[in-house]
């Protein structure tokens, strides 16, 4: 990657140098090899613009960053919450590293301004698409790890994500109620929760789903949402409240 950067390909994108230096100031990290930062922010749609092969997109760095995030967050929660049991630590970590949280933190750092996308992807809303932001956040973690090592990646994650854990936990939107129900069922040795779509409301482009969740052979919750995933989470939240797992 250093060789790729030193061959002078910045000259093809003169506007990129200034914008990515600005991004470095936002994330409070200066890359020894700026090519890694370019790589981390390069969505696969951009390859049609840059005429590069698939490996130059940020997907491989995303894979690495996901593993670094898992290790750093596990270590952080183990040390920060010595009174928590394994199940609780797992649940806390699953909330912090969920796609919705990573996308939210990416928005806070204004990733969307700097991600390299094709024109069509940008026009279709790619700069604010949660999946793209989440992937770019993980890819950035991988890039920092390669550039500065574990210590720098850990500093970045604690500063920009893990250090905000208490605020994030207070935000009910990020609670994974489906995981909470599953852990409840596993702990009691019963069948896992069963989610059933009972109704689909509205036209195809504005459809809403109504989902029921069955726990211990009884309907414990019902949820409605614009996607099945959202409806399932709301049903699981109602069930968790019914089972007195949450207030």
Protein Blocks (a to p, Z undefined) as FASTA:
>chain_A
ZZmmmnopmmmmmmlmmmmmmmmmmnopacfblmlmmmmmmcfklmmmnopafklpmklm
mmmmmmmmmmmmmmmmmmmmmmbcfklmmmmmmmmmpmklmmmmmmmnommmmoccdfkl
mmnopmmgfklmmmmmmmmmmmmmmmnojmlmmmmmmmmmmmmmmmmmmmmklpcfklmm
mmmmmmnopacdddddfbdedjfklcccdddddeehiafbdcddfbfklmmmmmmmmmmm
mnopaZZ
